[in-house]
Amino acid sequence: MEDLLEGILGIELDLDEEIKVRIPLDYYVTDDLELINENELKEKLTNLIKELEKRIQ
């Protein structure tokens, strides 16, 4: 399951004990803290939430 989610989301997850999500912030936030690639970030987070909802059902 972890490998599937990591492949879909491009982030590392550890679902054994707790959920750890690592998102490369430099890809989504500038040095001035301006949000970039906002749509892609929203899509990744939405997909993560959907997968987690499936897992807890």
A tleap script that builds the chain and sets N, CA, C and O, in Angstrom:
source leaprc.protein.ff14SB
mol = sequence {
  NMET GLU ASP LEU LEU GLU GLY ILE LEU GLY
  ILE GLU LEU ASP LEU ASP GLU GLU ILE LYS
  VAL ARG ILE PRO LEU ASP TYR TYR VAL THR
  ASP ASP LEU GLU LEU ILE ASN GLU ASN GLU
  LEU LYS GLU LYS LEU THR ASN LEU ILE LYS
  GLU LEU GLU LYS ARG ILE CGLN
}
set mol.1.N position { 0.826 -1.195 0.000 }
set mol.1.CA position { 0.000 0.000 0.000 }
set mol.1.C position { 0.868 1.256 0.000 }
set mol.1.O position { 0.601 2.210 -0.730 }
set mol.2.N position { 1.918 1.239 0.838 }
set mol.2.CA position { 2.794 2.405 0.911 }
set mol.2.C position { 3.421 2.700 -0.442 }
set mol.2.O position { 3.457 3.850 -0.877 }
set mol.3.N position { 3.917 1.654 -1.112 }
set mol.3.CA position { 4.556 1.850 -2.408 }
set mol.3.C position { 3.585 2.432 -3.422 }
set mol.3.O position { 3.955 3.296 -4.217 }
set mol.4.N position { 2.346 1.963 -3.397 }
set mol.4.CA position { 1.328 2.482 -4.309 }
set mol.4.C position { 1.099 3.969 -4.070 }
set mol.4.O position { 1.113 4.764 -5.009 }
set mol.5.N position { 0.890 4.342 -2.812 }
set mol.5.CA position { 0.653 5.752 -2.488 }
set mol.5.C position { 1.872 6.611 -2.794 }
set mol.5.O position { 1.744 7.719 -3.314 }
set mol.6.N position { 3.049 6.097 -2.471 }
set mol.6.CA position { 4.257 6.863 -2.752 }
set mol.6.C position { 4.408 7.092 -4.247 }
set mol.6.O position { 4.817 8.172 -4.674 }
set mol.7.N position { 4.076 6.075 -5.050 }
set mol.7.CA position { 4.161 6.218 -6.493 }
set mol.7.C position { 3.155 7.212 -7.039 }
set mol.7.O position { 3.478 8.011 -7.918 }
set mol.8.N position { 1.944 7.166 -6.523 }
set mol.8.CA position { 0.893 8.078 -6.979 }
set mol.8.C position { 1.202 9.508 -6.564 }
set mol.8.O position { 1.095 10.437 -7.365 }
set mol.9.N position { 1.584 9.673 -5.312 }
set mol.9.CA position { 1.731 11.013 -4.750 }
set mol.9.C position { 3.136 11.577 -4.873 }
set mol.9.O position { 3.328 12.790 -4.791 }
set mol.10.N position { 4.115 10.710 -5.067 }
set mol.10.CA position { 5.490 11.187 -5.123 }
set mol.10.C position { 5.999 11.648 -3.772 }
set mol.10.O position { 6.899 12.485 -3.698 }
set mol.11.N position { 5.435 11.112 -2.708 }
set mol.11.CA position { 5.862 11.467 -1.357 }
set mol.11.C position { 6.040 10.188 -0.555 }
set mol.11.O position { 5.491 9.144 -0.907 }
set mol.12.N position { 6.810 10.273 0.528 }
set mol.12.CA position { 7.069 9.106 1.355 }
set mol.12.C position { 6.006 8.961 2.432 }
set mol.12.O position { 5.621 9.936 3.078 }
set mol.13.N position { 5.538 7.732 2.619 }
set mol.13.CA position { 4.541 7.445 3.645 }
set mol.13.C position { 5.015 6.282 4.511 }
set mol.13.O position { 5.705 5.384 4.027 }
set mol.14.N position { 4.653 6.299 5.763 }
set mol.14.CA position { 4.880 5.179 6.672 }
set mol.14.C position { 3.546 4.889 7.341 }
set mol.14.O position { 3.156 5.585 8.279 }
set mol.15.N position { 2.846 3.866 6.866 }
set mol.15.CA position { 1.500 3.583 7.357 }
set mol.15.C position { 1.481 2.528 8.456 }
set mol.15.O position { 0.406 2.163 8.933 }
set mol.16.N position { 2.644 2.030 8.868 }
set mol.16.CA position { 2.678 0.993 9.892 }
set mol.16.C position { 2.262 1.525 11.259 }
set mol.16.O position { 1.413 0.928 11.920 }
set mol.17.N position { 2.837 2.621 11.682 }
set mol.17.CA position { 2.543 3.148 13.006 }
set mol.17.C position { 1.862 4.505 12.954 }
set mol.17.O position { 0.951 4.776 13.737 }
set mol.18.N position { 2.284 5.331 12.066 }
set mol.18.CA position { 1.696 6.656 11.931 }
set mol.18.C position { 1.868 7.104 10.494 }
set mol.18.O position { 2.653 6.528 9.741 }
set mol.19.N position { 1.153 8.100 10.132 }
set mol.19.CA position { 1.229 8.601 8.765 }
set mol.19.C position { 2.230 9.740 8.724 }
set mol.19.O position { 2.115 10.721 9.459 }
set mol.20.N position { 3.209 9.591 7.855 }
set mol.20.CA position { 4.207 10.635 7.664 }
set mol.20.C position { 4.169 11.037 6.196 }
set mol.20.O position { 4.340 10.201 5.309 }
set mol.21.N position { 3.955 12.267 5.959 }
set mol.21.CA position { 3.901 12.762 4.591 }
set mol.21.C position { 5.013 13.776 4.416 }
set mol.21.O position { 5.128 14.736 5.178 }
set mol.22.N position { 5.824 13.550 3.405 }
set mol.22.CA position { 6.901 14.492 3.099 }
set mol.22.C position { 6.630 15.081 1.724 }
set mol.22.O position { 6.569 14.370 0.721 }
set mol.23.N position { 6.474 16.370 1.703 }
set mol.23.CA position { 6.201 17.074 0.457 }
set mol.23.C position { 7.351 18.043 0.218 }
set mol.23.O position { 7.705 18.805 1.117 }
set mol.24.N position { 7.944 18.030 -0.975 }
set mol.24.CA position { 9.057 18.940 -1.260 }
set mol.24.C position { 8.564 20.389 -1.350 }
set mol.24.O position { 8.138 20.845 -2.411 }
set mol.25.N position { 8.628 21.089 -0.242 }
set mol.25.CA position { 8.059 22.439 -0.185 }
set mol.25.C position { 8.706 23.408 -1.165 }
set mol.25.O position { 8.047 24.333 -1.640 }
set mol.26.N position { 9.984 23.212 -1.474 }
set mol.26.CA position { 10.633 24.130 -2.408 }
set mol.26.C position { 10.007 24.060 -3.800 }
set mol.26.O position { 10.174 24.984 -4.595 }
set mol.27.N position { 9.292 22.979 -4.103 }
set mol.27.CA position { 8.598 22.857 -5.380 }
set mol.27.C position { 7.273 23.610 -5.367 }
set mol.27.O position { 6.767 23.998 -6.421 }
set mol.28.N position { 6.714 23.817 -4.189 }
set mol.28.CA position { 5.397 24.436 -4.062 }
set mol.28.C position { 5.414 25.823 -3.431 }
set mol.28.O position { 4.422 26.549 -3.508 }
set mol.29.N position { 6.521 26.197 -2.813 }
set mol.29.CA position { 6.604 27.485 -2.122 }
set mol.29.C position { 7.934 28.145 -2.473 }
set mol.29.O position { 8.981 27.501 -2.430 }
set mol.30.N position { 7.890 29.430 -2.821 }
set mol.30.CA position { 9.113 30.166 -3.127 }
set mol.30.C position { 9.816 30.578 -1.836 }
set mol.30.O position { 9.281 30.401 -0.741 }
set mol.31.N position { 11.010 31.123 -1.975 }
set mol.31.CA position { 11.751 31.618 -0.808 }
set mol.31.C position { 10.991 32.720 -0.082 }
set mol.31.O position { 11.168 32.917 1.120 }
set mol.32.N position { 10.147 33.433 -0.814 }
set mol.32.CA position { 9.330 34.505 -0.222 }
set mol.32.C position { 7.985 33.991 0.294 }
set mol.32.O position { 7.092 34.773 0.621 }
set mol.33.N position { 7.856 32.662 0.362 }
set mol.33.CA position { 6.640 31.992 0.840 }
set mol.33.C position { 5.418 32.234 -0.046 }
set mol.33.O position { 4.283 32.229 0.430 }
set mol.34.N position { 5.663 32.443 -1.329 }
set mol.34.CA position { 4.581 32.532 -2.305 }
set mol.34.C position { 4.276 31.123 -2.807 }
set mol.34.O position { 5.190 30.356 -3.108 }
set mol.35.N position { 3.009 30.790 -2.896 }
set mol.35.CA position { 2.590 29.468 -3.340 }
set mol.35.C position { 2.709 29.362 -4.856 }
set mol.35.O position { 2.214 30.219 -5.589 }
set mol.36.N position { 3.369 28.307 -5.317 }
set mol.36.CA position { 3.480 28.016 -6.748 }
set mol.36.C position { 3.007 26.582 -6.971 }
set mol.36.O position { 2.923 25.800 -6.025 }
set mol.37.N position { 2.704 26.243 -8.204 }
set mol.37.CA position { 2.207 24.905 -8.535 }
set mol.37.C position { 1.026 24.527 -7.644 }
set mol.37.O position { 0.902 23.384 -7.205 }
set mol.38.N position { 0.172 25.497 -7.391 }
set mol.38.CA position { -0.938 25.312 -6.452 }
set mol.38.C position { -1.888 24.198 -6.880 }
set mol.38.O position { -2.309 23.394 -6.048 }
set mol.39.N position { -2.228 24.139 -8.161 }
set mol.39.CA position { -3.167 23.116 -8.631 }
set mol.39.C position { -2.598 21.714 -8.451 }
set mol.39.O position { -3.312 20.789 -8.064 }
set mol.40.N position { -1.315 21.567 -8.736 }
set mol.40.CA position { -0.676 20.263 -8.569 }
set mol.40.C position { -0.644 19.858 -7.096 }
set mol.40.O position { -0.880 18.695 -6.766 }
set mol.41.N position { -0.356 20.804 -6.218 }
set mol.41.CA position { -0.350 20.535 -4.780 }
set mol.41.C position { -1.743 20.130 -4.307 }
set mol.41.O position { -1.886 19.172 -3.547 }
set mol.42.N position { -2.757 20.843 -4.745 }
set mol.42.CA position { -4.135 20.501 -4.372 }
set mol.42.C position { -4.491 19.096 -4.840 }
set mol.42.O position { -5.124 18.333 -4.110 }
set mol.43.N position { -4.084 18.759 -6.054 }
set mol.43.CA position { -4.377 17.436 -6.600 }
set mol.43.C position { -3.686 16.343 -5.781 }
set mol.43.O position { -4.300 15.322 -5.470 }
set mol.44.N position { -2.433 16.547 -5.435 }
set mol.44.CA position { -1.710 15.557 -4.630 }
set mol.44.C position { -2.355 15.377 -3.261 }
set mol.44.O position { -2.517 14.251 -2.792 }
set mol.45.N position { -2.717 16.470 -2.629 }
set mol.45.CA position { -3.335 16.384 -1.305 }
set mol.45.C position { -4.715 15.743 -1.374 }
set mol.45.O position { -5.084 14.963 -0.496 }
set mol.46.N position { -5.475 16.065 -2.408 }
set mol.46.CA position { -6.792 15.456 -2.592 }
set mol.46.C position { -6.661 13.953 -2.785 }
set mol.46.O position { -7.416 13.180 -2.196 }
set mol.47.N position { -5.706 13.536 -3.608 }
set mol.47.CA position { -5.482 12.107 -3.828 }
set mol.47.C position { -5.057 11.410 -2.541 }
set mol.47.O position { -5.496 10.294 -2.261 }
set mol.48.N position { -4.218 12.056 -1.771 }
set mol.48.CA position { -3.782 11.488 -0.495 }
set mol.48.C position { -4.972 11.281 0.435 }
set mol.48.O position { -5.112 10.219 1.042 }
set mol.49.N position { -5.806 12.270 0.546 }
set mol.49.CA position { -6.985 12.173 1.416 }
set mol.49.C position { -7.914 11.056 0.947 }
set mol.49.O position { -8.429 10.299 1.770 }
set mol.50.N position { -8.132 10.941 -0.354 }
set mol.50.CA position { -8.996 9.881 -0.886 }
set mol.50.C position { -8.439 8.500 -0.566 }
set mol.50.O position { -9.185 7.608 -0.161 }
set mol.51.N position { -7.134 8.319 -0.744 }
set mol.51.CA position { -6.514 7.029 -0.450 }
set mol.51.C position { -6.588 6.703 1.033 }
set mol.51.O position { -6.813 5.552 1.407 }
set mol.52.N position { -6.403 7.694 1.867 }
set mol.52.CA position { -6.492 7.466 3.310 }
set mol.52.C position { -7.917 7.136 3.726 }
set mol.52.O position { -8.128 6.292 4.596 }
set mol.53.N position { -8.896 7.790 3.115 }
set mol.53.CA position { -10.299 7.482 3.403 }
set mol.53.C position { -10.630 6.043 3.020 }
set mol.53.O position { -11.342 5.355 3.751 }
set mol.54.N position { -10.120 5.586 1.883 }
set mol.54.CA position { -10.340 4.200 1.462 }
set mol.54.C position { -9.732 3.235 2.478 }
set mol.54.O position { -10.316 2.198 2.793 }
set mol.55.N position { -8.570 3.584 2.975 }
set mol.55.CA position { -7.855 2.704 3.905 }
set mol.55.C position { -8.603 2.543 5.228 }
set mol.55.O position { -8.572 1.463 5.817 }
set mol.56.N position { -9.267 3.581 5.702 }
set mol.56.CA position { -9.924 3.495 7.004 }
set mol.56.C position { -11.338 2.935 6.919 }
set mol.56.O position { -11.959 2.677 7.951 }
set mol.57.N position { -11.852 2.744 5.724 }
set mol.57.CA position { -13.218 2.204 5.584 }
set mol.57.C position { -13.229 0.704 5.725 }
set mol.57.O position { -14.288 0.083 5.636 }
savepdb mol mol.pdb
quit
